[in-house]
């Protein structure tokens, strides 16, 4: 999928999930995590939003999301990307995912 097509697909998955179709979350979780690793700010925004909506804190994909969060919180990322990452940390933080992110959040 092209990044714009992936972004549109994830937005549609969020819409279906909001309408009560919980099975739609299965389709968009991995694509949402992949979008958080994109360089485009719009794609990152949609990816982080979808992760906050579709993922649960105990989901296995949150461990894959930690890499994107570390990159956006620790590097010279855009201020918007840092805000997206911080919102996601606040929503999905667990005892497993928080220790590698805590020094970056405090910064």
Number of C-alpha atoms within 10 A of each C-alpha: 8 7 15 13 10 19 23 14 17 27 18 14 24 24 13 15 18 14 10 10 12 14 11 19 21 13 14 25 23 17 19 31 24 19 27 28 19 15 11 13 17 16 22 25 21 22 28 27 21 25 29 19 17 22 22 14 19 14 12 10 16 22 13 14 23 20 16 20 25 18 16 24 24 15 10 10 13 11 11 14 23 20 14 22 26 19 14 19 23 12 15 20 18 13 9 13 18 15 11 14 19 13 12 16 17 7 7
